[in-house]
Amino acid sequence: MFIRLFQHRLSTFMHIPRSLINTSSLIEQCWQCQRKLDRNECPSYCPCEKHVLLPVRSEIDYFRLFDLSRSFEIDTKQLTRMFRNTMKFLHPDLFTNKSDIEKKYSQDQSALLNGAYKTLLSPLARAHYLLKLENITIEESPVQLESDFLQYIMEINEQLVDEDNDQKPFPIELAIKMRQEIDDHMKELSNALNTMDLEKAKEILARLQYFNNIDDKLTNLEVKHGII
């Protein structure tokens, strides 16, 4: 069985420089006890009472929600563990007998946490998010990739169309090659983000989107051939 390299678990921490991290405080009062809070330290609820939920603040980045350093390479096991532990206190079912405002905060916080978890769990989405924190988005300023690269991708896609035939075996060599491309690009992306070469990271991420599309097609072929 082929393991999709694009979804591999990265466990080594490579911290992005402090210049990328917003350390400004978000001071506000708890709506119930009036205690002053730094929302970067208390993103979901007031520590005065475990179930006093706070309103969502969009300024709090996803990494803080899970007590993670802002980095491309994260411990996904820790991410999942923190997600499950936090959801134990935020789930809307726990607030059925609470006030309307607490019900709303529970729904909002749960939705935020779910979205943040999905974003950080996916390497592609995580990289997009790190760039977004620096006001860089591929959608708003598309990357102009080299014509040779685009021609290469087109040829691979044409080959996959030809391989999508019940009479042909699964293209093992192509799958190995493409997934090695993904692995190599992921390492380059990690290095670019770690060194704050954000324009380079943006270019690599644009390339990875093409390779990820190819990987999806390879996975569909694996299913079709009974490999997974």
MILOGU-289104 format. One record per residue (C-alpha): residue number from 0; residue in one letter; y, z negated, x. Coordinates in steps of 0.05 Angstrom, whole numbers, padded with zeros to 5 digits. Example, Ala and Ser with C-alpha at 12.3 -4.5 7.8 and 13.67 -1.06 7.14 Angstrom:
2
<nulum><pos>0</pos><code>A</code><yy>-00090</yy><zz>-00156</zz><xx>00246</xx></nulum>
<nulum><pos>1</pos><code>S</code><yy>-00021</yy><zz>-00143</zz><xx>00273</xx></nulum>
//
This chain:
228
<nulum><pos>0</pos><code>M</code><yy>00000</yy><zz>00000</zz><xx>00000</xx></nulum>
<nulum><pos>1</pos><code>F</code><yy>00069</yy><zz>00017</zz><xx>00025</xx></nulum>
<nulum><pos>2</pos><code>I</code><yy>00120</yy><zz>-00038</zz><xx>00027</xx></nulum>
<nulum><pos>3</pos><code>R</code><yy>00190</yy><zz>-00014</zz><xx>00010</xx></nulum>
<nulum><pos>4</pos><code>L</code><yy>00230</yy><zz>-00028</zz><xx>00072</xx></nulum>
<nulum><pos>5</pos><code>F</code><yy>00294</yy><zz>-00026</zz><xx>00033</xx></nulum>
<nulum><pos>6</pos><code>Q</code><yy>00274</yy><zz>-00089</zz><xx>-00003</xx></nulum>
<nulum><pos>7</pos><code>H</code><yy>00250</yy><zz>-00127</zz><xx>00058</xx></nulum>
<nulum><pos>8</pos><code>R</code><yy>00269</yy><zz>-00200</zz><xx>00064</xx></nulum>
<nulum><pos>9</pos><code>L</code><yy>00320</yy><zz>-00215</zz><xx>00118</xx></nulum>
<nulum><pos>10</pos><code>S</code><yy>00316</yy><zz>-00285</zz><xx>00144</xx></nulum>
<nulum><pos>11</pos><code>T</code><yy>00359</yy><zz>-00288</zz><xx>00207</xx></nulum>
<nulum><pos>12</pos><code>F</code><yy>00430</yy><zz>-00312</zz><xx>00198</xx></nulum>
<nulum><pos>13</pos><code>M</code><yy>00484</yy><zz>-00269</zz><xx>00231</xx></nulum>
<nulum><pos>14</pos><code>H</code><yy>00550</yy><zz>-00298</zz><xx>00209</xx></nulum>
<nulum><pos>15</pos><code>I</code><yy>00609</yy><zz>-00253</zz><xx>00196</xx></nulum>
<nulum><pos>16</pos><code>P</code><yy>00670</yy><zz>-00277</zz><xx>00235</xx></nulum>
<nulum><pos>17</pos><code>R</code><yy>00715</yy><zz>-00329</zz><xx>00204</xx></nulum>
<nulum><pos>18</pos><code>S</code><yy>00769</yy><zz>-00277</zz><xx>00194</xx></nulum>
<nulum><pos>19</pos><code>L</code><yy>00728</yy><zz>-00250</zz><xx>00137</xx></nulum>
<nulum><pos>20</pos><code>I</code><yy>00722</yy><zz>-00317</zz><xx>00102</xx></nulum>
<nulum><pos>21</pos><code>N</code><yy>00775</yy><zz>-00339</zz><xx>00052</xx></nulum>
<nulum><pos>22</pos><code>T</code><yy>00783</yy><zz>-00414</zz><xx>00064</xx></nulum>
<nulum><pos>23</pos><code>S</code><yy>00841</yy><zz>-00424</zz><xx>00016</xx></nulum>
<nulum><pos>24</pos><code>S</code><yy>00833</yy><zz>-00480</zz><xx>-00034</xx></nulum>
<nulum><pos>25</pos><code>L</code><yy>00828</yy><zz>-00470</zz><xx>-00109</xx></nulum>
<nulum><pos>26</pos><code>I</code><yy>00854</yy><zz>-00536</zz><xx>-00135</xx></nulum>
<nulum><pos>27</pos><code>E</code><yy>00851</yy><zz>-00552</zz><xx>-00209</xx></nulum>
<nulum><pos>28</pos><code>Q</code><yy>00836</yy><zz>-00611</zz><xx>-00254</xx></nulum>
<nulum><pos>29</pos><code>C</code><yy>00771</yy><zz>-00624</zz><xx>-00290</xx></nulum>
<nulum><pos>30</pos><code>W</code><yy>00785</yy><zz>-00610</zz><xx>-00363</xx></nulum>
<nulum><pos>31</pos><code>Q</code><yy>00749</yy><zz>-00674</zz><xx>-00383</xx></nulum>
<nulum><pos>32</pos><code>C</code><yy>00761</yy><zz>-00728</zz><xx>-00331</xx></nulum>
<nulum><pos>33</pos><code>Q</code><yy>00826</yy><zz>-00698</zz><xx>-00302</xx></nulum>
<nulum><pos>34</pos><code>R</code><yy>00799</yy><zz>-00707</zz><xx>-00232</xx></nulum>
<nulum><pos>35</pos><code>K</code><yy>00828</yy><zz>-00658</zz><xx>-00181</xx></nulum>
<nulum><pos>36</pos><code>L</code><yy>00776</yy><zz>-00610</zz><xx>-00154</xx></nulum>
<nulum><pos>37</pos><code>D</code><yy>00772</yy><zz>-00556</zz><xx>-00102</xx></nulum>
<nulum><pos>38</pos><code>R</code><yy>00734</yy><zz>-00502</zz><xx>-00139</xx></nulum>
<nulum><pos>39</pos><code>N</code><yy>00707</yy><zz>-00474</zz><xx>-00074</xx></nulum>
<nulum><pos>40</pos><code>E</code><yy>00670</yy><zz>-00539</zz><xx>-00067</xx></nulum>
<nulum><pos>41</pos><code>C</code><yy>00655</yy><zz>-00548</zz><xx>-00141</xx></nulum>
<nulum><pos>42</pos><code>P</code><yy>00643</yy><zz>-00477</zz><xx>-00167</xx></nulum>
<nulum><pos>43</pos><code>S</code><yy>00603</yy><zz>-00494</zz><xx>-00230</xx></nulum>
<nulum><pos>44</pos><code>Y</code><yy>00612</yy><zz>-00566</zz><xx>-00252</xx></nulum>
<nulum><pos>45</pos><code>C</code><yy>00652</yy><zz>-00629</zz><xx>-00239</xx></nulum>
<nulum><pos>46</pos><code>P</code><yy>00614</yy><zz>-00680</zz><xx>-00196</xx></nulum>
<nulum><pos>47</pos><code>C</code><yy>00640</yy><zz>-00737</zz><xx>-00240</xx></nulum>
<nulum><pos>48</pos><code>E</code><yy>00586</yy><zz>-00722</zz><xx>-00291</xx></nulum>
<nulum><pos>49</pos><code>K</code><yy>00530</yy><zz>-00672</zz><xx>-00278</xx></nulum>
<nulum><pos>50</pos><code>H</code><yy>00537</yy><zz>-00633</zz><xx>-00342</xx></nulum>
<nulum><pos>51</pos><code>V</code><yy>00612</yy><zz>-00627</zz><xx>-00346</xx></nulum>
<nulum><pos>52</pos><code>L</code><yy>00616</yy><zz>-00552</zz><xx>-00336</xx></nulum>
<nulum><pos>53</pos><code>L</code><yy>00679</yy><zz>-00518</zz><xx>-00310</xx></nulum>
<nulum><pos>54</pos><code>P</code><yy>00708</yy><zz>-00450</zz><xx>-00329</xx></nulum>
<nulum><pos>55</pos><code>V</code><yy>00689</yy><zz>-00390</zz><xx>-00287</xx></nulum>
<nulum><pos>56</pos><code>R</code><yy>00737</yy><zz>-00374</zz><xx>-00231</xx></nulum>
<nulum><pos>57</pos><code>S</code><yy>00733</yy><zz>-00302</zz><xx>-00206</xx></nulum>
<nulum><pos>58</pos><code>E</code><yy>00763</yy><zz>-00322</zz><xx>-00139</xx></nulum>
<nulum><pos>59</pos><code>I</code><yy>00700</yy><zz>-00360</zz><xx>-00120</xx></nulum>
<nulum><pos>60</pos><code>D</code><yy>00655</yy><zz>-00313</zz><xx>-00081</xx></nulum>
<nulum><pos>61</pos><code>Y</code><yy>00581</yy><zz>-00307</zz><xx>-00096</xx></nulum>
<nulum><pos>62</pos><code>F</code><yy>00559</yy><zz>-00338</zz><xx>-00031</xx></nulum>
<nulum><pos>63</pos><code>R</code><yy>00593</yy><zz>-00404</zz><xx>-00048</xx></nulum>
<nulum><pos>64</pos><code>L</code><yy>00556</yy><zz>-00407</zz><xx>-00114</xx></nulum>
<nulum><pos>65</pos><code>F</code><yy>00491</yy><zz>-00413</zz><xx>-00074</xx></nulum>
<nulum><pos>66</pos><code>D</code><yy>00518</yy><zz>-00453</zz><xx>-00015</xx></nulum>
<nulum><pos>67</pos><code>L</code><yy>00507</yy><zz>-00394</zz><xx>00032</xx></nulum>
<nulum><pos>68</pos><code>S</code><yy>00548</yy><zz>-00370</zz><xx>00090</xx></nulum>
<nulum><pos>69</pos><code>R</code><yy>00582</yy><zz>-00304</zz><xx>00077</xx></nulum>
<nulum><pos>70</pos><code>S</code><yy>00536</yy><zz>-00258</zz><xx>00115</xx></nulum>
<nulum><pos>71</pos><code>F</code><yy>00497</yy><zz>-00194</zz><xx>00104</xx></nulum>
<nulum><pos>72</pos><code>E</code><yy>00433</yy><zz>-00226</zz><xx>00129</xx></nulum>
<nulum><pos>73</pos><code>I</code><yy>00414</yy><zz>-00284</zz><xx>00085</xx></nulum>
<nulum><pos>74</pos><code>D</code><yy>00353</yy><zz>-00326</zz><xx>00071</xx></nulum>
<nulum><pos>75</pos><code>T</code><yy>00330</yy><zz>-00298</zz><xx>00005</xx></nulum>
<nulum><pos>76</pos><code>K</code><yy>00282</yy><zz>-00355</zz><xx>-00006</xx></nulum>
<nulum><pos>77</pos><code>Q</code><yy>00340</yy><zz>-00404</zz><xx>-00002</xx></nulum>
<nulum><pos>78</pos><code>L</code><yy>00380</yy><zz>-00359</zz><xx>-00048</xx></nulum>
<nulum><pos>79</pos><code>T</code><yy>00324</yy><zz>-00360</zz><xx>-00100</xx></nulum>
<nulum><pos>80</pos><code>R</code><yy>00314</yy><zz>-00435</zz><xx>-00093</xx></nulum>
<nulum><pos>81</pos><code>M</code><yy>00388</yy><zz>-00449</zz><xx>-00103</xx></nulum>
<nulum><pos>82</pos><code>F</code><yy>00391</yy><zz>-00401</zz><xx>-00162</xx></nulum>
<nulum><pos>83</pos><code>R</code><yy>00334</yy><zz>-00436</zz><xx>-00198</xx></nulum>
<nulum><pos>84</pos><code>N</code><yy>00361</yy><zz>-00506</zz><xx>-00182</xx></nulum>
<nulum><pos>85</pos><code>T</code><yy>00431</yy><zz>-00489</zz><xx>-00207</xx></nulum>
<nulum><pos>86</pos><code>M</code><yy>00405</yy><zz>-00455</zz><xx>-00270</xx></nulum>
<nulum><pos>87</pos><code>K</code><yy>00371</yy><zz>-00521</zz><xx>-00288</xx></nulum>
<nulum><pos>88</pos><code>F</code><yy>00440</yy><zz>-00549</zz><xx>-00301</xx></nulum>
<nulum><pos>89</pos><code>L</code><yy>00474</yy><zz>-00488</zz><xx>-00330</xx></nulum>
<nulum><pos>90</pos><code>H</code><yy>00424</yy><zz>-00458</zz><xx>-00379</xx></nulum>
<nulum><pos>91</pos><code>P</code><yy>00455</yy><zz>-00451</zz><xx>-00449</xx></nulum>
<nulum><pos>92</pos><code>D</code><yy>00394</yy><zz>-00485</zz><xx>-00481</xx></nulum>
<nulum><pos>93</pos><code>L</code><yy>00418</yy><zz>-00550</zz><xx>-00450</xx></nulum>
<nulum><pos>94</pos><code>F</code><yy>00484</yy><zz>-00546</zz><xx>-00488</xx></nulum>
<nulum><pos>95</pos><code>T</code><yy>00463</yy><zz>-00532</zz><xx>-00559</xx></nulum>
<nulum><pos>96</pos><code>N</code><yy>00489</yy><zz>-00600</zz><xx>-00581</xx></nulum>
<nulum><pos>97</pos><code>K</code><yy>00552</yy><zz>-00598</zz><xx>-00538</xx></nulum>
<nulum><pos>98</pos><code>S</code><yy>00623</yy><zz>-00578</zz><xx>-00556</xx></nulum>
<nulum><pos>99</pos><code>D</code><yy>00642</yy><zz>-00505</zz><xx>-00566</xx></nulum>
<nulum><pos>100</pos><code>I</code><yy>00679</yy><zz>-00503</zz><xx>-00500</xx></nulum>
<nulum><pos>101</pos><code>E</code><yy>00619</yy><zz>-00530</zz><xx>-00462</xx></nulum>
<nulum><pos>102</pos><code>K</code><yy>00574</yy><zz>-00478</zz><xx>-00496</xx></nulum>
<nulum><pos>103</pos><code>K</code><yy>00622</yy><zz>-00423</zz><xx>-00475</xx></nulum>
<nulum><pos>104</pos><code>Y</code><yy>00626</yy><zz>-00449</zz><xx>-00403</xx></nulum>
<nulum><pos>105</pos><code>S</code><yy>00550</yy><zz>-00452</zz><xx>-00401</xx></nulum>
<nulum><pos>106</pos><code>Q</code><yy>00544</yy><zz>-00380</zz><xx>-00424</xx></nulum>
<nulum><pos>107</pos><code>D</code><yy>00598</yy><zz>-00356</zz><xx>-00376</xx></nulum>
<nulum><pos>108</pos><code>Q</code><yy>00571</yy><zz>-00394</zz><xx>-00316</xx></nulum>
<nulum><pos>109</pos><code>S</code><yy>00499</yy><zz>-00371</zz><xx>-00330</xx></nulum>
<nulum><pos>110</pos><code>A</code><yy>00522</yy><zz>-00299</zz><xx>-00335</xx></nulum>
<nulum><pos>111</pos><code>L</code><yy>00561</yy><zz>-00305</zz><xx>-00270</xx></nulum>
<nulum><pos>112</pos><code>L</code><yy>00503</yy><zz>-00338</zz><xx>-00234</xx></nulum>
<nulum><pos>113</pos><code>N</code><yy>00453</yy><zz>-00285</zz><xx>-00257</xx></nulum>
<nulum><pos>114</pos><code>G</code><yy>00499</yy><zz>-00229</zz><xx>-00236</xx></nulum>
<nulum><pos>115</pos><code>A</code><yy>00513</yy><zz>-00261</zz><xx>-00169</xx></nulum>
<nulum><pos>116</pos><code>Y</code><yy>00439</yy><zz>-00273</zz><xx>-00156</xx></nulum>
<nulum><pos>117</pos><code>K</code><yy>00421</yy><zz>-00200</zz><xx>-00170</xx></nulum>
<nulum><pos>118</pos><code>T</code><yy>00477</yy><zz>-00177</zz><xx>-00126</xx></nulum>
<nulum><pos>119</pos><code>L</code><yy>00460</yy><zz>-00220</zz><xx>-00066</xx></nulum>
<nulum><pos>120</pos><code>L</code><yy>00385</yy><zz>-00208</zz><xx>-00072</xx></nulum>
<nulum><pos>121</pos><code>S</code><yy>00393</yy><zz>-00133</zz><xx>-00063</xx></nulum>
<nulum><pos>122</pos><code>P</code><yy>00413</yy><zz>-00112</zz><xx>00008</xx></nulum>
<nulum><pos>123</pos><code>L</code><yy>00451</yy><zz>-00051</zz><xx>-00018</xx></nulum>
<nulum><pos>124</pos><code>A</code><yy>00488</yy><zz>-00090</zz><xx>-00071</xx></nulum>
<nulum><pos>125</pos><code>R</code><yy>00501</yy><zz>-00147</zz><xx>-00022</xx></nulum>
<nulum><pos>126</pos><code>A</code><yy>00533</yy><zz>-00098</zz><xx>00028</xx></nulum>
<nulum><pos>127</pos><code>H</code><yy>00575</yy><zz>-00067</zz><xx>-00028</xx></nulum>
<nulum><pos>128</pos><code>Y</code><yy>00598</yy><zz>-00137</zz><xx>-00047</xx></nulum>
<nulum><pos>129</pos><code>L</code><yy>00617</yy><zz>-00156</zz><xx>00024</xx></nulum>
<nulum><pos>130</pos><code>L</code><yy>00660</yy><zz>-00093</zz><xx>00028</xx></nulum>
<nulum><pos>131</pos><code>K</code><yy>00689</yy><zz>-00107</zz><xx>-00040</xx></nulum>
<nulum><pos>132</pos><code>L</code><yy>00712</yy><zz>-00175</zz><xx>-00015</xx></nulum>
<nulum><pos>133</pos><code>E</code><yy>00752</yy><zz>-00137</zz><xx>00036</xx></nulum>
<nulum><pos>134</pos><code>N</code><yy>00780</yy><zz>-00090</zz><xx>-00017</xx></nulum>
<nulum><pos>135</pos><code>I</code><yy>00737</yy><zz>-00032</zz><xx>00006</xx></nulum>
<nulum><pos>136</pos><code>T</code><yy>00697</yy><zz>00007</zz><xx>-00046</xx></nulum>
<nulum><pos>137</pos><code>I</code><yy>00659</yy><zz>00073</zz><xx>-00038</xx></nulum>
<nulum><pos>138</pos><code>E</code><yy>00676</yy><zz>00092</zz><xx>-00110</xx></nulum>
<nulum><pos>139</pos><code>E</code><yy>00751</yy><zz>00089</zz><xx>-00100</xx></nulum>
<nulum><pos>140</pos><code>S</code><yy>00751</yy><zz>00121</zz><xx>-00031</xx></nulum>
<nulum><pos>141</pos><code>P</code><yy>00688</yy><zz>00163</zz><xx>-00023</xx></nulum>
<nulum><pos>142</pos><code>V</code><yy>00659</yy><zz>00175</zz><xx>00047</xx></nulum>
<nulum><pos>143</pos><code>Q</code><yy>00658</yy><zz>00247</zz><xx>00071</xx></nulum>
<nulum><pos>144</pos><code>L</code><yy>00590</yy><zz>00254</zz><xx>00103</xx></nulum>
<nulum><pos>145</pos><code>E</code><yy>00572</yy><zz>00309</zz><xx>00152</xx></nulum>
<nulum><pos>146</pos><code>S</code><yy>00547</yy><zz>00374</zz><xx>00123</xx></nulum>
<nulum><pos>147</pos><code>D</code><yy>00485</yy><zz>00370</zz><xx>00168</xx></nulum>
<nulum><pos>148</pos><code>F</code><yy>00466</yy><zz>00303</zz><xx>00138</xx></nulum>
<nulum><pos>149</pos><code>L</code><yy>00475</yy><zz>00328</zz><xx>00067</xx></nulum>
<nulum><pos>150</pos><code>Q</code><yy>00433</yy><zz>00390</zz><xx>00084</xx></nulum>
<nulum><pos>151</pos><code>Y</code><yy>00379</yy><zz>00344</zz><xx>00112</xx></nulum>
<nulum><pos>152</pos><code>I</code><yy>00378</yy><zz>00303</zz><xx>00048</xx></nulum>
<nulum><pos>153</pos><code>M</code><yy>00375</yy><zz>00365</zz><xx>00005</xx></nulum>
<nulum><pos>154</pos><code>E</code><yy>00315</yy><zz>00391</zz><xx>00044</xx></nulum>
<nulum><pos>155</pos><code>I</code><yy>00279</yy><zz>00324</zz><xx>00036</xx></nulum>
<nulum><pos>156</pos><code>N</code><yy>00292</yy><zz>00324</zz><xx>-00039</xx></nulum>
<nulum><pos>157</pos><code>E</code><yy>00266</yy><zz>00396</zz><xx>-00044</xx></nulum>
<nulum><pos>158</pos><code>Q</code><yy>00203</yy><zz>00374</zz><xx>-00007</xx></nulum>
<nulum><pos>159</pos><code>L</code><yy>00193</yy><zz>00316</zz><xx>-00055</xx></nulum>
<nulum><pos>160</pos><code>V</code><yy>00198</yy><zz>00364</zz><xx>-00114</xx></nulum>
<nulum><pos>161</pos><code>D</code><yy>00144</yy><zz>00406</zz><xx>-00082</xx></nulum>
<nulum><pos>162</pos><code>E</code><yy>00102</yy><zz>00344</zz><xx>-00069</xx></nulum>
<nulum><pos>163</pos><code>D</code><yy>00105</yy><zz>00322</zz><xx>-00142</xx></nulum>
<nulum><pos>164</pos><code>N</code><yy>00040</yy><zz>00357</zz><xx>-00157</xx></nulum>
<nulum><pos>165</pos><code>D</code><yy>-00025</yy><zz>00326</zz><xx>-00179</xx></nulum>
<nulum><pos>166</pos><code>Q</code><yy>-00062</yy><zz>00372</zz><xx>-00132</xx></nulum>
<nulum><pos>167</pos><code>K</code><yy>-00026</yy><zz>00348</zz><xx>-00070</xx></nulum>
<nulum><pos>168</pos><code>P</code><yy>-00039</yy><zz>00282</zz><xx>-00033</xx></nulum>
<nulum><pos>169</pos><code>F</code><yy>00015</yy><zz>00231</zz><xx>-00025</xx></nulum>
<nulum><pos>170</pos><code>P</code><yy>00063</yy><zz>00251</zz><xx>00032</xx></nulum>
<nulum><pos>171</pos><code>I</code><yy>00047</yy><zz>00193</zz><xx>00078</xx></nulum>
<nulum><pos>172</pos><code>E</code><yy>00083</yy><zz>00220</zz><xx>00139</xx></nulum>
<nulum><pos>173</pos><code>L</code><yy>00146</yy><zz>00233</zz><xx>00100</xx></nulum>
<nulum><pos>174</pos><code>A</code><yy>00144</yy><zz>00163</zz><xx>00069</xx></nulum>
<nulum><pos>175</pos><code>I</code><yy>00137</yy><zz>00131</zz><xx>00138</xx></nulum>
<nulum><pos>176</pos><code>K</code><yy>00194</yy><zz>00173</zz><xx>00165</xx></nulum>
<nulum><pos>177</pos><code>M</code><yy>00241</yy><zz>00158</zz><xx>00108</xx></nulum>
<nulum><pos>178</pos><code>R</code><yy>00228</yy><zz>00084</zz><xx>00108</xx></nulum>
<nulum><pos>179</pos><code>Q</code><yy>00239</yy><zz>00082</zz><xx>00182</xx></nulum>
<nulum><pos>180</pos><code>E</code><yy>00306</yy><zz>00116</zz><xx>00170</xx></nulum>
<nulum><pos>181</pos><code>I</code><yy>00322</yy><zz>00061</zz><xx>00119</xx></nulum>
<nulum><pos>182</pos><code>D</code><yy>00302</yy><zz>00006</zz><xx>00167</xx></nulum>
<nulum><pos>183</pos><code>D</code><yy>00344</yy><zz>00036</zz><xx>00224</xx></nulum>
<nulum><pos>184</pos><code>H</code><yy>00404</yy><zz>00044</zz><xx>00178</xx></nulum>
<nulum><pos>185</pos><code>M</code><yy>00397</yy><zz>-00027</zz><xx>00153</xx></nulum>
<nulum><pos>186</pos><code>K</code><yy>00400</yy><zz>-00053</zz><xx>00224</xx></nulum>
<nulum><pos>187</pos><code>E</code><yy>00462</yy><zz>-00010</zz><xx>00238</xx></nulum>
<nulum><pos>188</pos><code>L</code><yy>00494</yy><zz>-00036</zz><xx>00174</xx></nulum>
<nulum><pos>189</pos><code>S</code><yy>00480</yy><zz>-00108</zz><xx>00193</xx></nulum>
<nulum><pos>190</pos><code>N</code><yy>00512</yy><zz>-00097</zz><xx>00261</xx></nulum>
<nulum><pos>191</pos><code>A</code><yy>00573</yy><zz>-00062</zz><xx>00232</xx></nulum>
<nulum><pos>192</pos><code>L</code><yy>00585</yy><zz>-00118</zz><xx>00183</xx></nulum>
<nulum><pos>193</pos><code>N</code><yy>00573</yy><zz>-00171</zz><xx>00235</xx></nulum>
<nulum><pos>194</pos><code>T</code><yy>00624</yy><zz>-00139</zz><xx>00282</xx></nulum>
<nulum><pos>195</pos><code>M</code><yy>00674</yy><zz>-00126</zz><xx>00226</xx></nulum>
<nulum><pos>196</pos><code>D</code><yy>00670</yy><zz>-00051</zz><xx>00235</xx></nulum>
<nulum><pos>197</pos><code>L</code><yy>00680</yy><zz>-00042</zz><xx>00160</xx></nulum>
<nulum><pos>198</pos><code>E</code><yy>00694</yy><zz>00032</zz><xx>00159</xx></nulum>
<nulum><pos>199</pos><code>K</code><yy>00629</yy><zz>00043</zz><xx>00198</xx></nulum>
<nulum><pos>200</pos><code>A</code><yy>00593</yy><zz>-00002</zz><xx>00149</xx></nulum>
<nulum><pos>201</pos><code>K</code><yy>00621</yy><zz>00038</zz><xx>00091</xx></nulum>
<nulum><pos>202</pos><code>E</code><yy>00595</yy><zz>00103</zz><xx>00122</xx></nulum>
<nulum><pos>203</pos><code>I</code><yy>00526</yy><zz>00074</zz><xx>00135</xx></nulum>
<nulum><pos>204</pos><code>L</code><yy>00523</yy><zz>00047</zz><xx>00064</xx></nulum>
<nulum><pos>205</pos><code>A</code><yy>00539</yy><zz>00116</zz><xx>00036</xx></nulum>
<nulum><pos>206</pos><code>R</code><yy>00481</yy><zz>00144</zz><xx>00076</xx></nulum>
<nulum><pos>207</pos><code>L</code><yy>00435</yy><zz>00089</zz><xx>00053</xx></nulum>
<nulum><pos>208</pos><code>Q</code><yy>00449</yy><zz>00106</zz><xx>-00020</xx></nulum>
<nulum><pos>209</pos><code>Y</code><yy>00419</yy><zz>00175</zz><xx>-00008</xx></nulum>
<nulum><pos>210</pos><code>F</code><yy>00359</yy><zz>00146</zz><xx>00028</xx></nulum>
<nulum><pos>211</pos><code>N</code><yy>00349</yy><zz>00094</zz><xx>-00027</xx></nulum>
<nulum><pos>212</pos><code>N</code><yy>00347</yy><zz>00150</zz><xx>-00078</xx></nulum>
<nulum><pos>213</pos><code>I</code><yy>00292</yy><zz>00184</zz><xx>-00037</xx></nulum>
<nulum><pos>214</pos><code>D</code><yy>00255</yy><zz>00118</zz><xx>-00031</xx></nulum>
<nulum><pos>215</pos><code>D</code><yy>00256</yy><zz>00112</zz><xx>-00107</xx></nulum>
<nulum><pos>216</pos><code>K</code><yy>00224</yy><zz>00181</zz><xx>-00113</xx></nulum>
<nulum><pos>217</pos><code>L</code><yy>00171</yy><zz>00162</zz><xx>-00061</xx></nulum>
<nulum><pos>218</pos><code>T</code><yy>00156</yy><zz>00099</zz><xx>-00100</xx></nulum>
<nulum><pos>219</pos><code>N</code><yy>00146</yy><zz>00140</zz><xx>-00164</xx></nulum>
<nulum><pos>220</pos><code>L</code><yy>00097</yy><zz>00184</zz><xx>-00126</xx></nulum>
<nulum><pos>221</pos><code>E</code><yy>00061</yy><zz>00122</zz><xx>-00101</xx></nulum>
<nulum><pos>222</pos><code>V</code><yy>00053</yy><zz>00099</zz><xx>-00173</xx></nulum>
<nulum><pos>223</pos><code>K</code><yy>00030</yy><zz>00168</zz><xx>-00194</xx></nulum>
<nulum><pos>224</pos><code>H</code><yy>-00023</yy><zz>00170</zz><xx>-00139</xx></nulum>
<nulum><pos>225</pos><code>G</code><yy>-00046</yy><zz>00099</zz><xx>-00154</xx></nulum>
<nulum><pos>226</pos><code>I</code><yy>-00023</yy><zz>00071</zz><xx>-00088</xx></nulum>
<nulum><pos>227</pos><code>I</code><yy>00017</yy><zz>00016</zz><xx>-00120</xx></nulum>
//
